[in-house]
Amino acid sequence: MIDLQEGGKLAQALTAPPESKYLVAGTLGYGFVASVADMVSRNKAGKAFLALDKGEVPLPPAPAIGDNVAVLTRAGRLLIFALAELKEMGKGKGLMLIDLVKNDEVVCVVVSNGQTLSIGGSGRGGKPAQQALDARSQAAYRAARARRGQEISLKFKPLSLLLDS
């Protein structure tokens, strides 16, 4: 059972074994790796887990199964860096994942093992669009954590980042 305070909204829900690790982040580009056990609260009032700034929204947690983190922004910038560059924390704001330009925000983060990434979005008239980046194409977007990332030549507005099997 979940009991929300007045005006409260459920942002994300997650079920997994306690030892599972996830990358948690917010739209302003900060995040960290945490285990599911760190996210659980015994208190009725809940637990302060992910610190967010005013207006910031939590992103869906990404399973930390892989070696690389891919961060996609609304402006169409992509940064791929090693998962080892992130800290594992029990709570807080985390480390800067990507250096955002003014009025930009992160739309998605994923952890991969070099699989093909699919960038999904909406084109003209809201028509769904997709672009795939294979392992060779991803090399152009690799850099150290907290860098600006490279602009992707997209003809649509990026909304999601998915791993292809």
Residue frames as a rotation matrix with the C-alpha (Angstrom) as fourth column:
MET 1
0.575 0.818 0.000 0.00
0.818 -0.575 0.000 0.00
0.000 0.000 -1.000 0.00
ILE 2
-0.631 -0.704 0.325 1.10
0.701 -0.697 -0.149 3.53
0.331 0.134 0.934 -0.73
ASP 3
0.476 0.725 -0.497 -0.19
0.855 -0.515 0.068 6.48
-0.207 -0.457 -0.865 1.25
LEU 4
-0.369 -0.600 0.709 0.60
0.760 -0.634 -0.141 9.84
0.534 0.487 0.691 -0.37
GLN 5
-0.556 0.150 -0.817 0.43
0.547 -0.674 -0.496 13.15
-0.626 -0.723 0.293 1.45
GLU 6
0.545 0.834 -0.089 -2.06
0.517 -0.418 -0.747 15.72
-0.660 0.361 -0.659 0.19
GLY 7
0.780 -0.199 -0.594 -0.88
-0.516 -0.740 -0.431 17.11
-0.354 0.642 -0.680 -3.14
GLY 8
-0.230 -0.918 0.323 1.73
-0.523 0.397 0.754 14.37
-0.821 0.004 -0.571 -3.51
LYS 9
0.690 0.361 -0.628 2.23
-0.724 0.321 -0.611 12.53
-0.019 0.876 0.483 -6.79
LEU 10
0.527 -0.509 0.680 3.85
0.179 0.849 0.497 9.21
-0.831 -0.140 0.539 -7.53
ALA 11
0.331 -0.493 -0.805 6.82
-0.832 -0.554 -0.003 9.93
-0.445 0.671 -0.593 -9.83
GLN 12
-0.201 -0.463 -0.863 8.35
-0.740 0.649 -0.177 6.45
0.642 0.603 -0.473 -10.29
ALA 13
0.628 0.311 0.713 7.73
-0.693 0.639 0.332 2.93
-0.353 -0.703 0.617 -9.01
LEU 14
-0.059 -0.765 -0.641 10.27
-0.802 0.418 -0.426 0.13
0.594 0.489 -0.638 -9.04
THR 15
0.770 0.176 0.613 10.32
-0.530 0.711 0.462 -3.50
-0.354 -0.681 0.641 -7.95
ALA 16
0.404 -0.721 -0.563 13.53
-0.368 0.435 -0.822 -5.49
0.837 0.539 -0.089 -7.96
PRO 17
0.528 -0.303 -0.793 15.71
0.730 0.640 0.242 -7.55
0.434 -0.707 0.559 -5.60
PRO 18
0.936 -0.086 -0.342 17.37
0.179 -0.719 0.671 -5.40
-0.304 -0.690 -0.657 -2.88
GLU 19
0.086 -0.996 -0.014 20.88
0.381 0.020 0.925 -5.95
-0.921 -0.085 0.381 -4.27
SER 20
0.299 0.084 0.951 19.95
0.954 -0.053 -0.295 -4.68
0.026 0.995 -0.096 -7.77
LYS 21
-0.449 -0.537 -0.714 21.74
0.488 -0.817 0.307 -1.47
-0.749 -0.211 0.629 -8.79
TYR 22
0.442 0.638 0.630 20.10
0.896 -0.294 -0.332 1.40
-0.027 0.712 -0.702 -10.68
LEU 23
-0.809 -0.561 0.175 21.23
0.577 -0.814 0.062 4.73
0.108 0.151 0.983 -12.06
VAL 24
0.329 0.901 -0.284 18.90
0.922 -0.372 -0.109 7.42
-0.204 -0.226 -0.953 -10.68
ALA 25
-0.802 -0.588 0.109 18.96
0.593 -0.759 0.268 10.96
-0.075 0.280 0.957 -12.06
GLY 26
0.151 0.815 -0.559 16.99
0.477 -0.555 -0.682 14.14
-0.866 -0.163 -0.472 -12.50
THR 27
0.696 0.266 0.667 16.30
0.716 -0.186 -0.673 16.32
-0.054 0.946 -0.320 -15.51
LEU 28
0.917 -0.390 -0.082 18.98
-0.388 -0.921 0.044 18.88
-0.093 -0.009 -0.996 -14.51
GLY 29
0.576 -0.686 -0.445 21.73
-0.350 0.285 -0.892 16.35
0.739 0.670 -0.076 -15.22
TYR 30
-0.362 -0.674 0.644 22.82
-0.910 0.106 -0.401 15.03
0.202 -0.731 -0.652 -11.82
GLY 31
0.700 0.642 -0.314 22.66
-0.554 0.765 0.328 11.39
0.450 -0.055 0.891 -10.77
PHE 32
-0.363 -0.783 0.505 24.22
-0.929 0.347 -0.129 8.42
-0.074 -0.516 -0.853 -9.00
VAL 33
-0.261 0.203 -0.944 24.10
-0.230 0.936 0.266 4.64
0.937 0.287 -0.198 -8.74
ALA 34
-0.394 0.207 0.896 22.11
-0.917 -0.022 -0.398 3.15
-0.063 -0.978 0.199 -5.86
SER 35
-0.957 0.153 -0.246 20.90
0.135 0.987 0.087 -0.26
0.256 0.050 -0.965 -4.79
VAL 36
-0.098 0.994 0.046 17.19
0.033 -0.043 0.999 -0.94
0.995 0.100 -0.029 -4.38
ALA 37
0.101 0.074 -0.992 17.87
0.932 0.341 0.120 -1.54
0.348 -0.937 -0.035 -0.66
ASP 38
-0.823 -0.465 -0.327 19.00
0.548 -0.802 -0.237 2.12
-0.152 -0.374 0.915 -0.39
MET 39
-0.775 0.565 0.284 15.67
-0.201 -0.646 0.737 3.27
0.600 0.514 0.614 -1.86
VAL 40
-0.011 0.813 -0.582 13.46
0.489 0.512 0.706 1.42
0.872 -0.277 -0.403 0.62
SER 41
-0.544 -0.080 0.835 12.08
-0.563 -0.703 -0.434 3.16
0.622 -0.706 0.338 3.68
ARG 42
-0.639 0.356 -0.682 10.80
0.642 0.735 -0.218 1.67
0.424 -0.577 -0.698 6.90
ASN 43
-0.843 0.288 -0.455 9.21
0.142 -0.696 -0.704 4.97
-0.519 -0.658 0.546 7.95
LYS 44
0.052 0.956 0.288 5.59
0.839 0.115 -0.533 5.72
-0.542 0.269 -0.796 7.22
ALA 45
0.586 0.156 -0.796 6.57
-0.049 -0.973 -0.226 9.24
-0.809 0.171 -0.562 6.15
GLY 46
0.956 -0.242 0.164 8.93
0.210 0.180 -0.961 7.89
0.203 0.953 0.223 3.51
LYS 47
0.295 -0.940 -0.169 12.56
0.679 0.081 0.730 8.68
-0.672 -0.330 0.663 2.88
ALA 48
0.725 -0.230 -0.650 14.48
-0.507 -0.816 -0.277 11.58
-0.466 0.530 -0.708 1.36
PHE 49
0.476 -0.507 0.718 16.37
0.510 0.825 0.244 9.74
-0.717 0.250 0.651 -1.37
LEU 50
-0.193 -0.484 0.854 16.95
0.973 -0.209 0.101 11.76
0.130 0.850 0.511 -4.55
ALA 51
-0.123 0.072 -0.990 17.54
0.443 -0.888 -0.120 15.47
-0.888 -0.454 0.077 -3.95
LEU 52
-0.096 0.188 0.977 15.94
0.982 -0.140 0.124 17.55
0.160 0.972 -0.172 -6.71
ASP 53
-0.942 -0.195 -0.273 16.03
0.226 -0.970 -0.086 21.28
-0.249 -0.142 0.958 -7.37
LYS 54
-0.155 0.928 -0.339 12.84
-0.082 -0.354 -0.932 23.30
-0.985 -0.117 0.131 -7.80
GLY 55
0.411 0.452 -0.792 11.15
-0.804 -0.229 -0.548 22.37
-0.429 0.862 0.269 -11.08
GLU 56
-0.588 -0.688 -0.426 13.35
-0.799 0.576 0.173 19.30
0.127 0.442 -0.888 -11.58
VAL 57
0.608 0.794 0.010 11.71
-0.794 0.608 0.005 15.95
-0.003 -0.011 1.000 -12.32
PRO 58
-0.136 -0.662 0.737 13.16
-0.489 0.692 0.531 12.49
-0.862 -0.288 -0.418 -11.59
LEU 59
-0.168 -0.007 -0.986 13.95
-0.950 0.268 0.160 10.34
0.263 0.963 -0.051 -14.63
PRO 60
0.884 0.448 -0.133 13.01
-0.411 0.881 0.236 6.66
0.223 -0.154 0.963 -14.82
PRO 61
0.309 -0.807 0.504 15.70
-0.615 0.235 0.753 4.59
-0.726 -0.542 -0.423 -13.04
ALA 62
0.517 -0.243 -0.821 18.05
-0.736 0.364 -0.571 2.79
0.437 0.899 0.009 -15.44
PRO 63
0.973 -0.205 0.106 19.31
0.119 0.841 0.528 -0.69
-0.197 -0.502 0.842 -14.51
ALA 64
0.439 -0.888 -0.140 23.08
-0.857 -0.460 0.230 -0.38
-0.269 0.019 -0.963 -13.93
ILE 65
0.492 -0.246 0.835 23.87
0.249 0.959 0.136 -3.43
-0.834 0.141 0.533 -16.03
GLY 66
0.793 -0.281 0.541 26.70
0.542 -0.082 -0.837 -2.49
0.279 0.956 0.087 -18.35
ASP 67
-0.069 -0.948 -0.310 29.83
0.971 -0.135 0.198 -0.41
-0.230 -0.287 0.930 -18.68
ASN 68
-0.874 -0.276 0.401 28.63
0.423 -0.836 0.348 2.80
0.239 0.474 0.848 -20.35
VAL 69
-0.138 0.818 -0.558 26.16
0.597 -0.381 -0.706 5.53
-0.790 -0.430 -0.437 -19.46
ALA 70
-0.677 0.042 0.735 24.37
0.648 -0.440 0.622 7.36
0.350 0.897 0.271 -22.30
VAL 71
-0.306 0.531 -0.790 22.73
0.530 -0.595 -0.605 10.71
-0.791 -0.603 -0.100 -21.49
LEU 72
-0.481 0.261 0.837 20.36
0.806 -0.243 0.539 12.39
0.344 0.934 -0.094 -23.99
THR 73
-0.707 0.225 -0.670 19.16
0.256 -0.802 -0.540 16.00
-0.659 -0.553 0.510 -23.72
ARG 74
0.342 0.940 0.015 16.09
0.490 -0.164 -0.856 17.73
-0.802 0.300 -0.517 -25.11
ALA 75
0.455 -0.247 -0.856 18.35
-0.603 -0.793 -0.092 19.88
-0.655 0.558 -0.510 -27.34
GLY 76
0.984 -0.001 -0.178 19.63
-0.134 0.650 -0.748 16.70
0.117 0.760 0.640 -29.02
ARG 77
0.063 -0.993 0.105 23.01
-0.892 -0.103 -0.440 16.36
0.447 -0.066 -0.892 -27.32
LEU 78
0.928 0.171 -0.331 24.35
-0.061 0.946 0.318 12.92
0.367 -0.275 0.889 -26.42
LEU 79
0.015 -0.926 0.377 27.17
-0.950 -0.131 -0.285 12.03
0.313 -0.354 -0.882 -24.03
ILE 80
0.859 0.131 -0.495 28.45
-0.029 0.978 0.209 8.51
0.511 -0.165 0.844 -23.44
PHE 81
-0.024 -0.875 0.484 30.90
-0.855 -0.233 -0.464 7.85
0.519 -0.425 -0.742 -20.59
ALA 82
-0.532 -0.289 -0.796 32.08
0.043 0.929 -0.367 4.96
0.846 -0.230 -0.482 -18.40
LEU 83
0.594 0.795 -0.120 29.76
0.072 0.096 0.993 3.87
0.801 -0.599 -0.001 -15.58
ALA 84
0.178 -0.636 -0.751 32.88
0.934 0.350 -0.075 3.60
0.310 -0.688 0.656 -13.38
GLU 85
-0.685 -0.442 0.579 33.02
0.328 -0.897 -0.297 7.44
0.650 -0.014 0.760 -13.34
LEU 86
0.143 0.821 0.553 29.87
-0.425 -0.454 0.783 7.55
0.894 -0.347 0.283 -11.16
LYS 87
-0.820 -0.341 0.460 29.69
-0.539 0.191 -0.821 7.05
0.192 -0.921 -0.340 -7.40
GLU 88
-0.204 0.773 -0.600 27.43
0.461 0.617 0.638 4.58
0.863 -0.147 -0.483 -5.66
MET 89
-0.861 -0.022 0.509 25.50
-0.354 -0.691 -0.630 6.53
0.366 -0.722 0.587 -3.04
GLY 90
-0.737 0.615 -0.281 22.69
0.666 0.593 -0.452 5.85
-0.112 -0.520 -0.847 -0.57
LYS 91
0.493 0.867 -0.064 20.96
0.831 -0.492 -0.261 9.20
-0.258 0.076 -0.963 -1.17
GLY 92
-0.210 -0.541 -0.815 21.59
0.311 -0.827 0.468 12.74
-0.927 -0.155 0.342 -2.35
LYS 93
0.544 0.335 -0.769 21.92
-0.493 -0.614 -0.617 14.71
-0.679 0.715 -0.169 -5.56
GLY 94
0.669 -0.373 0.642 24.80
0.592 0.790 -0.159 12.80
-0.448 0.487 0.750 -7.09
LEU 95
-0.396 -0.884 -0.249 27.42
0.339 -0.393 0.855 13.87
-0.853 0.254 0.455 -9.58
MET 96
0.156 0.383 -0.911 27.00
-0.688 -0.619 -0.378 15.93
-0.709 0.685 0.167 -12.74
LEU 97
0.269 0.019 0.963 26.30
0.460 0.876 -0.146 13.57
-0.846 0.483 0.227 -15.62
ILE 98
-0.059 -0.189 0.980 26.30
0.979 -0.204 0.020 16.14
0.197 0.961 0.197 -18.43
ASP 99
-0.707 -0.213 -0.674 27.01
0.356 -0.931 -0.078 19.87
-0.611 -0.295 0.734 -18.67
LEU 100
0.091 0.870 0.485 23.73
0.967 0.038 -0.250 21.40
-0.236 0.492 -0.838 -19.82
VAL 101
-0.841 -0.211 0.498 23.35
0.375 -0.891 0.257 24.62
0.390 0.403 0.828 -21.77
LYS 102
-0.832 0.550 -0.079 20.77
-0.322 -0.593 -0.738 27.15
-0.453 -0.588 0.670 -20.59
ASN 103
-0.003 0.983 -0.185 17.13
-0.916 -0.077 -0.395 25.99
-0.402 0.168 0.900 -20.97
ASP 104
-0.149 -0.054 -0.987 18.14
-0.590 0.807 0.044 22.39
0.794 0.589 -0.152 -21.78
GLU 105
0.141 0.183 0.973 17.30
-0.926 0.372 0.064 19.31
-0.350 -0.910 0.222 -19.74
VAL 106
-0.895 -0.445 0.030 18.01
-0.425 0.870 0.250 15.59
-0.137 0.211 -0.968 -19.72
VAL 107
0.075 0.954 -0.292 15.25
-0.972 0.135 0.193 13.46
0.223 0.269 0.937 -21.25
CYS 108
0.951 0.266 -0.160 16.72
-0.241 0.957 0.160 10.00
0.195 -0.114 0.974 -20.70
VAL 109
-0.102 -0.974 0.204 19.66
-0.992 0.114 0.047 8.03
-0.069 -0.198 -0.978 -19.30
VAL 110
0.929 0.304 -0.211 20.53
-0.320 0.946 -0.047 4.40
0.185 0.111 0.976 -20.04
VAL 111
0.043 -0.908 0.418 23.33
-0.754 0.245 0.609 2.03
-0.655 -0.341 -0.674 -19.08
SER 112
0.883 0.291 -0.369 24.59
-0.470 0.553 -0.688 -0.19
0.004 0.780 0.625 -21.89
ASN 113
0.289 -0.791 0.540 27.23
0.106 0.587 0.803 -2.72
-0.951 -0.175 0.254 -22.91
GLY 114
-0.706 -0.588 -0.394 27.80
-0.273 -0.287 0.918 -1.18
-0.653 0.756 0.043 -26.33
GLN 115
-0.254 0.703 0.664 24.43
0.797 0.541 -0.268 -2.23
-0.548 0.461 -0.698 -27.73
THR 116
-0.651 0.162 0.742 22.77
0.531 -0.601 0.597 -0.19
0.542 0.783 0.305 -30.45
LEU 117
-0.673 0.442 -0.593 20.95
0.332 -0.536 -0.776 2.83
-0.661 -0.719 0.213 -29.03
SER 118
-0.341 0.644 0.685 17.63
0.844 -0.111 0.525 3.93
0.415 0.757 -0.505 -30.48
ILE 119
-0.915 0.088 -0.394 16.71
0.108 -0.888 -0.448 7.58
-0.389 -0.452 0.803 -30.13
GLY 120
-0.299 0.898 0.322 12.96
0.941 0.223 0.253 8.04
0.155 0.379 -0.912 -30.30
GLY 121
-0.790 0.062 -0.611 11.05
0.179 -0.929 -0.325 11.26
-0.587 -0.366 0.722 -30.68
SER 122
0.313 0.926 0.211 8.45
0.655 -0.050 -0.754 13.20
-0.688 0.374 -0.622 -32.55
GLY 123
-0.736 -0.547 0.400 8.86
0.645 -0.386 0.659 14.80
-0.206 0.743 0.637 -35.94
ARG 124
-0.915 0.403 -0.008 6.66
-0.372 -0.835 0.405 17.16
0.156 0.374 0.914 -37.92
GLY 125
-0.092 0.992 -0.088 3.03
-0.701 -0.002 0.714 17.01
0.708 0.128 0.695 -36.91
GLY 126
0.143 0.101 0.985 3.86
-0.940 0.326 0.103 14.79
-0.311 -0.940 0.141 -33.94
LYS 127
0.773 0.104 -0.626 4.77
-0.429 0.813 -0.394 11.89
0.468 0.573 0.673 -36.22
PRO 128
0.784 -0.501 0.366 6.88
-0.122 0.455 0.882 9.29
-0.608 -0.736 0.296 -34.35
ALA 129
0.664 -0.669 -0.333 10.50
-0.491 -0.054 -0.869 9.14
0.564 0.741 -0.365 -35.48
GLN 130
0.853 -0.435 0.288 13.48
0.003 0.555 0.832 6.98
-0.522 -0.709 0.475 -34.57
GLN 131
0.565 -0.765 -0.309 17.21
-0.611 -0.136 -0.780 6.93
0.555 0.629 -0.545 -35.26
ALA 132
0.959 -0.262 -0.109 19.60
0.280 0.808 0.519 4.11
-0.048 -0.528 0.848 -34.38
LEU 133
0.446 -0.892 0.079 23.23
-0.863 -0.452 -0.225 4.54
0.236 0.032 -0.971 -33.29
ASP 134
0.830 -0.219 -0.514 25.34
0.200 0.975 -0.094 1.41
0.522 -0.024 0.853 -33.60
ALA 135
0.691 -0.595 -0.411 28.50
0.580 0.116 0.807 0.84
-0.432 -0.796 0.425 -31.54
ARG 136
-0.263 -0.824 0.501 30.73
0.965 -0.226 0.135 2.41
0.002 0.519 0.855 -34.20
SER 137
0.052 0.380 0.924 28.57
0.421 -0.847 0.325 5.58
0.906 0.372 -0.204 -34.43
GLN 138
0.894 0.359 -0.268 28.55
0.365 -0.235 0.901 5.92
0.261 -0.903 -0.341 -30.63
ALA 139
0.086 -0.961 -0.264 32.32
0.996 0.074 0.056 6.52
-0.034 -0.268 0.963 -30.56
ALA 140
-0.388 -0.214 0.897 31.80
0.475 -0.880 -0.004 10.15
0.790 0.424 0.443 -31.65
TYR 141
0.420 0.681 0.600 29.74
-0.231 -0.559 0.796 10.80
0.877 -0.474 -0.078 -28.50
ARG 142
0.582 -0.288 -0.761 32.20
0.745 0.564 0.357 9.32
0.326 -0.774 0.542 -25.97
ALA 143
-0.044 -0.614 0.788 33.84
-0.185 -0.770 -0.610 11.69
0.982 -0.172 -0.080 -23.52
ALA 144
-0.873 -0.288 -0.394 34.41
0.338 0.228 -0.913 12.07
0.352 -0.930 -0.102 -19.79
ARG 145
0.038 0.893 -0.449 31.50
0.990 0.027 0.139 12.54
0.136 -0.450 -0.883 -17.41
ALA 146
0.287 0.244 -0.926 30.25
0.574 -0.818 -0.037 16.13
-0.767 -0.521 -0.375 -16.94
ARG 147
-0.868 -0.494 -0.047 31.17
0.236 -0.495 0.836 17.24
-0.437 0.715 0.546 -20.48
ARG 148
-0.421 0.724 -0.546 28.70
-0.682 -0.649 -0.336 18.92
-0.598 0.232 0.767 -22.80
GLY 149
-0.007 0.392 0.920 28.28
0.382 0.851 -0.360 15.99
-0.924 0.349 -0.156 -25.20
GLN 150
-0.945 -0.325 -0.031 27.97
0.066 -0.285 0.956 16.15
-0.319 0.902 0.291 -28.99
GLU 151
-0.159 0.909 -0.385 24.99
-0.724 -0.372 -0.580 17.36
-0.671 0.187 0.717 -30.94
ILE 152
-0.510 0.117 0.852 23.19
0.440 0.887 0.142 14.62
-0.739 0.447 -0.503 -32.83
SER 153
-0.872 0.243 -0.424 21.98
-0.481 -0.582 0.656 15.51
-0.087 0.776 0.624 -36.31
LEU 154
-0.625 0.755 0.200 18.29
0.619 0.635 -0.462 14.77
-0.475 -0.165 -0.864 -35.80
LYS 155
-0.855 0.450 0.260 15.32
-0.088 -0.618 0.781 15.96
0.512 0.645 0.568 -37.81
PHE 156
0.262 0.937 -0.231 12.99
0.234 0.170 0.957 15.38
0.936 -0.305 -0.174 -34.87
LYS 157
0.157 -0.097 0.983 12.59
-0.835 -0.545 0.080 16.28
0.528 -0.833 -0.167 -31.20
PRO 158
-0.535 -0.426 -0.730 14.30
-0.062 0.881 -0.468 13.61
0.843 -0.205 -0.498 -29.01
LEU 159
0.272 0.729 0.628 12.10
-0.804 -0.187 0.564 12.12
0.529 -0.659 0.535 -26.29
SER 160
0.846 0.061 0.530 13.58
-0.390 0.749 0.536 8.72
-0.364 -0.660 0.657 -25.42
LEU 161
-0.114 -0.906 -0.407 16.67
-0.948 0.221 -0.227 6.55
0.296 0.360 -0.885 -25.55
LEU 162
0.768 0.469 0.436 16.29
-0.566 0.816 0.118 2.78
-0.300 -0.337 0.892 -25.74
LEU 163
-0.409 -0.880 0.241 18.64
-0.674 0.470 0.570 -0.18
-0.615 0.070 -0.786 -25.94
ASP 164
0.446 0.466 -0.764 18.24
-0.844 0.503 -0.186 -2.57
0.298 0.727 0.618 -28.86
SER 165
0.625 -0.143 0.767 18.73
-0.398 0.787 0.471 -6.21
-0.671 -0.600 0.435 -27.98
